Amino acid sequence: MYKRHYHQTKRRLLSINKWKVRLFLWGSAIFLGLIAAFFALASHQSDELYHQLYREHPMIAYSLPPIGLTLIVWLTRRFFKGSEGSGIPQAIAALSMSSHHMRSKVLSLKVAFAKIFLTCLGLLSGASIGREGPTVHIGASILYSLRKYMPNLRGRDMTRVLILAGGAAGISAAFNTPLAGIIFAIEEMSRSFEERKSGTLLIAVVLAGVTALSVLGEYTYFGHTTESIALSQAWIAVIACGVVGGLLGGLFSSSLIYGTRQIAAYLSAYPIRIAFFCGLILSLLGFLSDGQTFGTGYLEAKSLVDGGEVSPAFPFYKLLATIASYLSGIPGGIFAPSLSIGAGLGADLAQFMPGIPFSAIVMLGMVGYFTGVVQTPITAFVIVMEMTASSSMLMPLMATALIAKAVSHLVCPIPIYQALADAYLHKTVQANTNDK
């Protein structure tokens, strides 16, 4: 028995075909890391340029959202179908698609590069979007598209694993959080993780993350904080951030799910008008918030983690801006805006708990609201913990995430990405049937 197992292992290790597959996957993951790093730099520059324009020429900046969103929706529908939305629902829907023809409309190199271009254009227009969800879509598209060069990777099981691995590697490279990438693939994108294929996912995540890190340099996404509180001392803040964050996050998710369903027919019939109207809302919210709602929200969140200040109304204005951006139909994610909303919510709650370190409550707010939105508690506290290099906050962050998940589930029973993926899959199946 032992000898047979030994010889089987030896054959696998020395097999030329298996080494071809390994080298191909490793090369694809490194390529994905380079693309994710480029996307990170391009999106950050786009966000910076818009904020610079706002500081120097505010009236021009206020006029850009309706014009920019209208142009992006036109480009998406005219040339880049399949690139709309945050990207995570599309990647999840692709896992359930039964044919290559359907998947290729959602996962392709054309869609991946369109996602980069259009998301950056959205940030240049002041939209409240992030690049993290799109990076998941890009990662899944790249690994799925490159499989055509390797016949050994075309089986149904391996196709599913490549989509999972690409999405997880995208999160790893986008946030510089490899552990969060692995957990996200298990917790959100796949309800039945295949243990025997786990090596593919792990290697892709690590290589993509290391490649992005080598290009961008070692950094923490929202800076670094040394603040920490013991769970026994922070129970009030944990409960407050968990309950309020879960409630507000659940309401946000329900609004997006309901709004997407209600606006679907109008968006199909009048996409340009809706995009222009959503752009006007963005301009109004930007005016009311002194420009704080424009862009990813990264600057505001980082400032709060470092002990800075924003307007008490910031999280609510930012929430509305993110809903308007998503419902407009442009490509762009909700990860970064959600984390900034959570940071603002934590800052507001900190005013009622002066005895607890401000930055610590900001982090709890980020985890509470983000969990409330996506309902993936492990991913949420790992992302925040890795992004801020604050492992000492593990227990309070974990407790906040679990409370927020329970509260959000009462408000929004179906997780947002699953609900949006189901709706997208239904629409895609209907369109494919009509084409036939």
N, C-alpha and C positions, 0 to 999 in steps of 0.2 A: 504493500500500500504506500509506504513511504517512498520507495524507489520510483513507483509510477508517478506519484505527485512531483518528485524531484525532476524526473525527465520531462514532464509536462511543463513545469516552470522553466526549465532550461530551454525547451523549444520556443516558448513564448519570448524569452529574453533574447534569443539568438535569431528569431524569425526576421527575415529581411522585410517582409510585408508589414509586419507590426512596427518595425522601426521606421518605415516610410510613413505610416500613419502617425506615429508619435512625433516625428520631426515636422510633419505637415501641421499638426495641431499646435505644436510649440511655436512654429513660425507664424501661424495665424494669430495666436494670442499676442505675440510680440508686435505684430502689425496692428492689431486692435489697440494695444497700449499706446502706440505712436499716434494713431488716429484720435484716441481719447485725449491724449495730451495736447494735440493740436487744437481739438475742439475746446478744451478748457482754456487755452490761451486766447483763441479767437473770440469765444463768448465773453471772457473777462474783458477783453479789449473793447468789444461792442458795448458792453454795459458801461465801461468807463467813458467811452466817447459820448454816449447819450447823456450821462451825468455832467460831463464837461460842457456839452452844448446847453444843458439846462442852466448851469451856473452862468454861462456867458451870454446866452440868448434865450431866455425863458419863453418868450412868446413863440419862437420857432419850435422849441421843444414841446410846447403844449399843442401845436398844430400837427406834430408828427404821428401820434398814435392813430387817429382815424385814417390818415393817408397811408401809413405804413401797414396797418392791419388789413386794409382793403387790398393793397398790392399783394400782400403775402397770401391772402385767401385766393385771389385771382391766379397767382402763380401755382399754388397748391392744386387747385382744381383743373387748371389748364395743362400743366406740365408734370406735376409731381403727386399724382394720386397715390394714397397709401402712406404719405409722410405726415398726415395731419395728426393732431392729438399729442398726448404726452409720450407715447411710445410703449409704455409698460402694458396697457390693455391690449395693444396690437401684438406684442410679443407673447402674452398669455393666450390670446385668441389663436395665434399660430400653432400653439401646442396641440390644439384640438382640431385643427383643420385636417381634412382627410386626403387632400390632393396637393401635389406639388404646384399645380396651376394656381390654386387659391393662395398658397403660401408665398409664391413668388411675387404676387401683387403687394404683399405686406413686407416681406423680407427680401431685399435685393440690394445690390451695391448702389443702384440709382437712388433708392429710397434712403439709404444710409447717408449718402453725401448731400442729398436734398435736405435731409433733417438738419445737418450741420449748417448749411447755408441759410435755410429759412429760420432756424432758431436764432442764429446770430442777427439776422435781419429783424426778427421780432424784438430782440434786446436793443437794437439800434433805434427801434420805434418806441421804446419805453414800455413794452408789454411786461406784465408781472408774471414772468415765466422763469424756469430753470433749465439747465442742460442735463441734469442727472437722469431723469426719465428718458429723454431722447438718447442718452448714451447707452441705456439698456437696449433700446430699439436698434441702435447702430451696431452694438456688439452682437446681438442675435442675428441681425441681417448679414454681417460680415462672415461669421462662422457658418451660417446656413448657406450663403452664396458660394463660399469657397469649397464647399463639400463636393461640388460637381467635378472637381479635379481629382477626387479620390473615390473610386467606386466602392471601396470598403466602408465608406461613411454614409452610404445612401439608404441603409436600413431604417425602418420606422423608429426603433429604439434609439439608434445612434443619432438620428435626426432630432429627436426630442432632447437628447442630452446636449447636442451642439447648441440648440436654442437656449437651453438653460445655462450652459457654460458661457455663451456669449453675453447673455443678460447679466449674469453674476459678475463676469469680468468687467462689464461696463460700469457697474456700481463700484467695484474695487478701484478702477482707474479714475472714475469721476470724483470720488470722495477721498482717495488715498486711504481706503479702509478695506483691506483684503478680507478680514474676518467678516465684516458686514456683508461683503459680496457673497460669500459662501452661505451665510445665514439667510440672506434675502432670497437666494435661489430656492432654498429648502422651504422657507416659511411662506413666501408670497407666490412665486412662479410655479412651484410644483407641490401638489398635495400628496404625491407618492414618489418620494425621492428614491432613485434606484441605486442601491449601495454598490453594486458591482460596477457601475459606471462612474462612481464618485471620483476616481483618479483623473478622468478627463476634465471634470469641472474644477477640481482643486488646482491642477496644473495651469489651466487657462486663467483662473482667477489670479494666481500668484504671479505668473509671467506678465499678464496685462498690468497688474498693479506695480510690479517692479519696473517695467518699461516706462510707464507714466511717471513714476517716481524719479527715474534717472533723467528724464527730460525736464520735469518741472522742479526737481530738487525736493529735499525733505521739508515738509511743511505740515501744519495742522490747519484744516479747512477754516475753522472759525477762531484761530489763534490758540492761546494756551492760558488756562486759568489754574491757579494753585488752591482755589477755594475748595473746601470740602466740609461736609457735615455728617455726623453719625446719624444713622436712621432713627435712633432713640431720641435725638434732639430735633429731628426735622419732620416729625410725623404730621405736624400741622401743614407745613409747606407741601409735603408729599400728597396729602389728601386733597388740599386746595388745588394744586396743579393737576393732579390726576382727574379730579371731578370736573373742574372748569375746562381743562384742556380736552378731556374726553367728550364733554358735552358740546363744546364749540367745534371741535374737530368733526364730531359726528354730524352736526348740523351742516357744516361745510360740505362734507361728503354727500349727505342727502340732497343738498341744494344742487350740487353738480350732477348727480344721478338723475334727479327729477328734471332739472333744467335741460340736460342733454336730451331726455326723452321728449319734453314738451317742445323744444326748439327744433327738433330734427326735421320736421316737415318744412318749417319756414327756412331753415338753413339750406335745405336742398333746393327750395324754390327761389330764395332771395339771399344767397350767401354774401354778396357784396354789400347789400344794405345792412345786414346784421353786423358784418365786420366793421363797417363805418360807425354804426351806432355804438358798438362795444368800445371802439376807439374813443368816441366822444366821452363815454363814461370814464375811461382811463384818464383822459385829460382833466375832467372835472375832479376826480379823486386826487390826482396829482396836484392840482391847484389847492384843494382843501388841506392837503397834508404837507404843503411846501416841498413837493417833489419826492417825499419819502416812499411813495408807493410805486414809483417807477423802477423797473428792472428786477433783478433777482431777489433783492432784500439782503444780499450778502453783507454790504457795508453796515447796514443797520444792526444786523444780528451780531456781527463781529464787534461792533462798538459796544453793544450791550454786554456781551461776554467779558469785554475788557473793563466794564464798569461805567460805560457812557450812558447817554440819555437819548430818548426819542419822545415824540408826542404820546400822551396816554391814549389817544385815539388811533395811533398807528396800526395796531394789530387788526382793528375793525375795518379801517380804510384798506389795508393791504389784503384782507380777506375778500372784500368786495372787488378789488382790482384783479385778484387772481381768478375769481369766478368769471368776471367780464372777459379776461384774456382767454380762458379756456373755452367759454361758450362761443367765442368769435370764430372758432374753427381753425386757428393757426397752430402750427407745430410748437410744442413747448411743454415743459413738465411743471409739476407742482411741488417737487421735493424742496428746493431751496426757498421758494416763497412760504411754504408751510413751516419750515424751520425758523424763518424770520418772524412769522406771525406768532409762533410759540415763544420766541425770545421776547417779543413785545408784550405778550400776555404775562409771561413770568415777571417782567419789569413792572407791570401794573400791579400784580399781586404782591410784589415785594414791598410796595408802599404800606401794606397792612401788616407786614411782619418785619419790623425794623431790627429785631434782634438776630435775624438770620442773614448770613452773607448774601449780598445782592446777586453776585455772579452765580452763586449756587442755585438760587431760585430761578434765575434766567434759564439755566440749563434744565432744571426740572420742568419749566414751562415749555421748553423746546420739545422735550421728550413727551410730555403730556399731550400737547396739541398734535404733534406729528403722529403719535400712536393713535390718537382719536381720528385722524384723517385716514391713515392706511391700515390700521388695526393689525399691525405686525409688531408686537411689543418688543420681541428680542432684537429684531433689526433696528428698531428705534433707539433703544438705549445703547446698543453697541455702536451705532453710527455716531451718536452724540459723544459717547465716551472716547471713541477713537479720534473723532474730529477735534476734540479739545484736549486730548492727552490727559484725561482726568479719571484714571482708573480708581482713585480713592472714592469716587462718587457712585460706584457700582450699585450698591444696595439701595440707596435712595432713588436712583434712576430706574432701577428694575421695579421697585415697588410702585413708583409713579406710573410707569408704562402699563403694569398689570391693572391698576385701578382705571386708568384711562381707557384701556381696551374694553373692560366690562361696561363702563358708562357709555362709550361710543356704540357698542353693540346694541344697547337698548334703543338708541336713537336711529341707528343705521344698521339693521340686521345683516345686510349683505355687504361685505367689504367693497370699497369703492372700485378697486382695480378689477375685481372679479365681476362686479355688476357692469362696469364699462366694457370689459372684455366680452361678456355675454352679449351685450347690445351690439358691439362691433362685429362679433361673429355672426349674429343673426342677420345684420345688414349685409355682410359680405356674402353669406350663403344666398340670400335673396337676389343680390345683384348678379351672382354667378349663375343662378337659375334663370334669371331674365335674359342673360347673354346667350344662353343655350336656346 
